[in-house]
Amino acid sequence: MNRFYQKIFASGYDKVMASPEKILFKKRQSLISPLKGKILDVGIGTGVNFQFYHTNTTVIAVEPSTPMIKQAIPKIPHSANIQILNHHINDSALNNIIEANSLDAVICTLVLCTISKPERALQKFKHWLKPDGKLVILEHIHSKKMINAHLQNIINPIWKVVSEGCHLNRNTDTLIKEAGFNMLDEDYFEGGIQWYQGVFNHLN
Ligand SMILES: C[S@@+](CC[C@H](N)C(=O)[O-])C[C@H]1O[C@@H](n2cnc3c(N)ncnc32)[C@H](O)[C@@H]1O
């Protein structure tokens, strides 16, 4: 049932996201296209970010869902240097693949809402990122408006089931700062739900 639902979720994902992507496309483009060097894209899904990578980048693309990877592979641009790894981000196997202080950027788009231990993942990002490397975030978060936040709390248990573990009410913006990252730039914007984008480093 779980694998069957994973397939359905992956095959319908781009269609369901077509409407929010009208807002998110430009946000992704402005966050991702300036990045260069060695990049980790966390939970690549159907590979929506692939189109924005600069040609001078090497990308480690981590994704636990095989059906999502199947959707993503045809989106790999010819010029791109992308290695797809079929793992959860907290999988210890990644420690043998990604060296400490080796990454120029970590990209999290619409994924910290789903990862089961986001605090642990954030500590891994710190370990893997160069001190001036960038953590780039585009996420939906718990609303700052009381009524909307309350509604998100009510809907969340059902939402988690139909959306493969996605939490509607995660305070991802706060989690990142609590993990010790320095905010370089951030923006809160509305688009049906509360969205958040941010760029961070972990220089002392
Ligand atoms: C909502 S989709 C977002 C996909 C893509 N990042 C985007 O911006 O469209 C969330 C993705 O995160 C993946 N995911 C879930 N748990 C994960 C984990 N622990 N580590 C890495 N990816 C995970 C899911 O399989 C799914 O493909």
Ligand as a Chemical Component Dictionary entry (heavy atoms), coordinates in Angstrom:
data_LIG
# 
_chem_comp.id                   LIG 
_chem_comp.type                 NON-POLYMER 
_chem_comp.pdbx_formal_charge   0 
_chem_comp.three_letter_code    LIG 
# 
loop_
_chem_comp_atom.comp_id 
_chem_comp_atom.atom_id 
_chem_comp_atom.alt_atom_id 
_chem_comp_atom.type_symbol 
_chem_comp_atom.charge 
_chem_comp_atom.model_Cartn_x 
_chem_comp_atom.model_Cartn_y 
_chem_comp_atom.model_Cartn_z 
_chem_comp_atom.pdbx_ordinal 
LIG C1  C1  C 0  7.124  17.920 -1.173 1  
LIG S1  S1  S 1  8.391  17.041 -1.969 2  
LIG C2  C2  C 0  9.459  18.375 -2.520 3  
LIG C3  C3  C 0  10.330 17.989 -3.659 4  
LIG C4  C4  C 0  11.284 19.073 -4.185 5  
LIG N1  N1  N 0  12.327 19.396 -3.221 6  
LIG C5  C5  C 0  10.563 20.305 -4.609 7  
LIG O1  O1  O 0  10.980 21.399 -4.241 8  
LIG O2  O2  O -1 9.587  20.200 -5.366 9  
LIG C6  C6  C 0  9.308  16.381 -0.595 10 
LIG C7  C7  C 0  10.329 15.351 -1.026 11 
LIG O3  O3  O 0  11.162 15.030 0.096  12 
LIG C8  C8  C 0  11.393 13.650 0.091  13 
LIG N2  N2  N 0  11.749 13.229 1.449  14 
LIG C9  C9  C 0  10.922 12.791 2.426  15 
LIG N3  N3  N 0  11.629 12.479 3.524  16 
LIG C10 C10 C 0  12.930 12.720 3.231  17 
LIG C11 C11 C 0  14.145 12.567 3.941  18 
LIG N4  N4  N 0  14.153 12.114 5.197  19 
LIG N5  N5  N 0  15.288 12.878 3.318  20 
LIG C12 C12 C 0  15.278 13.345 2.057  21 
LIG N6  N6  N 0  14.162 13.512 1.330  22 
LIG C13 C13 C 0  13.000 13.203 1.910  23 
LIG C14 C14 C 0  10.100 13.057 -0.423 24 
LIG O4  O4  O 0  10.265 11.740 -0.914 25 
LIG C15 C15 C 0  9.699  14.045 -1.497 26 
LIG O5  O5  O 0  10.231 13.712 -2.738 27 
# 
loop_
_chem_comp_bond.comp_id 
_chem_comp_bond.atom_id_1 
_chem_comp_bond.atom_id_2 
_chem_comp_bond.value_order 
_chem_comp_bond.pdbx_ordinal 
LIG C1  S1  SING 1  
LIG S1  C2  SING 2  
LIG S1  C6  SING 3  
LIG C2  C3  SING 4  
LIG C3  C4  SING 5  
LIG C4  N1  SING 6  
LIG C4  C5  SING 7  
LIG C5  O1  DOUB 8  
LIG C5  O2  SING 9  
LIG C6  C7  SING 10 
LIG C7  O3  SING 11 
LIG C7  C15 SING 12 
LIG O3  C8  SING 13 
LIG C8  N2  SING 14 
LIG C8  C14 SING 15 
LIG N2  C9  SING 16 
LIG N2  C13 SING 17 
LIG C9  N3  DOUB 18 
LIG N3  C10 SING 19 
LIG C10 C11 SING 20 
LIG C10 C13 DOUB 21 
LIG C11 N4  SING 22 
LIG C11 N5  DOUB 23 
LIG N5  C12 SING 24 
LIG C12 N6  DOUB 25 
LIG N6  C13 SING 26 
LIG C14 O4  SING 27 
LIG C14 C15 SING 28 
LIG C15 O5  SING 29 
# 
